[in-house]
């Protein structure tokens, strides 16, 4: 597609007088010469500036013709800003009731699934009741368990899969061991209160995993439930250098990966796998994008050489596997090249590549397996796929042209994004989805059932009218991760049961014919390693303890499987949306044990891919139930990575990707430091980091700014808030409170975008360190990312929250809020996770005294130097500076002007630190209540 297609197709944002984003406009054009279609997303806010409804372009377009259109998402919040009701056309409605401290107490949804949470005096959850069954119980350590660092830590968690016992914690608060006891029955439990009664529901043998960490919190070793030990070594900068594995009952260490080399931007350049295969990465020097991914065997032969080309926006245009030859068959030249074409919204609209010539599959099944080596040039042929979507991003048609042509049409519900394939039958959305938007039938005869948490509970793989069905059942733990898969099949009057149990670093697979397979799983640099150890029933064609190295592409899809000697076990290629285009293996027996495929995820017998929180149907190009995280990836809760699968991957099925990886902003950052992780899910996995720490920090910042807006907007301002505003922003602010309210309202709305369900949810990056600051936002960053240092995550949550409010305030009001002065750090230097109220107030008082030094003119020289620095860096323009200083020429812009209280107020009303600190002073009562509910204020 030429650049002409993208001419005059900007993305626009429309704000109201309060600075709230009420409209976003995208201009769609599918091909050269087509007219441009303006697609408008509408947002509605209440008087307090809180988002209450959103409507996507598909529904918005109906309003032009006077047709009534639903909103995609509607929500009602309490006076304190807590969500009471959300109603989505995709996922149905949900009511939530909170306690006095803001903790969730009671909820119910469209499927009539009631849920109550009980808390102790410290507001820690004690039990969860769902539909009258006690599905979870929590037990915490007391003073008597100090020897194992269990004080105030979770030591037993009875969940929907069984019980987790956490017997030892390290000094950093991370668990050193975990023992999992599975339930005897896979059915959802009703946990009794007494521990002996709970124990009676469990299997007698527990499975224990142990970890070891160094003083920096880096992983040193993991010992799985079978006794296999993985060891990790790091360089001085904390980068992974090597991974070793020692199998149970052996003393020999196997190297899985070693000699990992990194460039100046902390990107891996080269690594050597345990089988001698050397992987190399080449990046574009201008933008840091991956341009070549190669793998060479120990004898120097090329196993893989993927060359990448991109458009200026970072969309993948071409992938050329230079390790594969061109083939010729039937007057066709078949190149090992995939090409991609996009519309102006960067949705994939055309793709070309190679597929199996005979036996291709465009449904749940895999295509026919081909033998290795692939000597027959006619095994594969060229294909072209074309895709068309509606204005909401729902697939309407996939047209396949290849050895066998195929077209799939999709029907989309008129009042939601629920969609069904056209199978020449009647389409009934009411019976095909439940009230929460979960798909009830995968293909004809394959019925699906969902649990109270909207997790896929079972799927009927074969339906029989005169007998029991073949079924696959799934069991999840308290974190929502799958830990059991039980398959039952009927044969010769017998019920055959296969089962997989998932543990940290280990899968235990048993079959009805007596096979017991332990699969050791490890991430070794680029390679995913799986070691197959049979306890019983080993097939004769495979050696025990077979080591499999899986080489992936840029998405993590398993394209090559290699053995310990570097020999090729299997090879696989994929259609853009994840279906297998062709695959080959050196034996059918070995091919049977390949379970991880597209995006590095496990493919089930149903053809679904399990991503961690959802299941994906590649032949439908969509998820089978709505996004549990809400609208973090847009208002279409079923769309897969915004219909851009060649460039994006969803790691867990929850949210859209972190945007801007290795762009010019990141490359500037990487000149001074290294980026450790990107996005909320990666942050939660950092050592010594509370899993929901960032969630709490953003919620607290939003509460402070939102509450402050409400307080200042009151018809009659109380004495204390009036005094605080004057102390922090100066006496001249009294006549300009409306401007302050607008700033707080807009900042609260922007903070909401970084909270769960917001478009900016994943736009956080953690750096190892950074000269002179703990956090920053680049005002020129189109992705509005917040960059924070690792140590920042170890501070008291209130201090972190103040800093986040500070950074987000820079984004509102067209980047007019700057850094004219920094107040005393106070809470932002507090390292204790829980502090007394007296200590908390002392920090606030210190912040107030620091603020008064600015408002009373004691920091005038300092503020003026900040103005000069920002003007030198073009952060502050001359026109804006003269406006703030109330002068008409640059010659009059002098430090003496700051002796005018009105000029000082001009600067302080636009000073991020003053606004952030003031919000926590004004909202003191609400903030303290929230901190108490988290145990952060005692």
FENURPE-V519689 format. One line per field, one symbol per residue. burial: b if it has 9 or more other ideal C-beta (glycine too) atoms within 8 Angstrom, else e. Layout:
burial: ???
This chain:
burial: eeeebeeebeeeebeeebbbbbbbbbbbbebeeeebeebbbbbbbeebbbbbbbbbbbbbbbbeeeeebebbbbbebeeebbebbbbbbbbbbbbbebbebbbbebbbbbbebbbebebeeebbbebbbbeebbbbbbebbeeebeebbbbebbbbbbbbbbbbbbebbbeeebbbbbbbbbbeeeebbebeeeeebbeebbbeeebbbbbebeeebbbebbbbbbebbbbbeeeeeebbbbbbbbbeeeeeebbbbbebeeeebbbbebbbbbbbbbbbbebeeebbbbbbbbbbbeeeebbbbbbbebeeebbbbbbbbbbeeebebeeeebebbbbbbbbbebbbbbbbbbbbbeebbeebeebebbebebeeebbbbbbbbbbebebbbbbbbbbbebeeeeebebbbbeeebbbbebeeeeeebeebbbebbbbbbbeeebbbebbbebbbebbbbbeeeeeebbbbbbbbbbebebbbbbbbbbeeeeebebbbbbbebbbbbeeeeebbbbbbbbebbbbbbbbbbbeebeeeebeeebbbbbbbbbbbbbbbbbbeebebbbbbbbbbebbbbbbbbbeebbbebbebbbbbbebbebbbbbbbbbbbbbbbbbbbbbbbbbbbbbbbbbbbbbbbbbebbbebbbbbbbbbebbebbbebbeebbbebbbbbbbbebbbbeeebbbbbbbbbbbbbbbbbbbbeeeeeeeebbebbbbbbbebbbebbeebbbbbbbbbbbbbbbbeebebbbbbbbbbebeeebbebbeebebbbbbbbbebbebbbbbbbbbbbbbbbbebbeeebbbbbebeebbbebeeeebeeebbeebbebbbbbbbbbbebebbeebbebbeebbeeeebeeebbbebbbbeeeebbeeebbeebbbbbbbbbbbbbbbbbbbbbbbbebbbbbbbbbbbbe
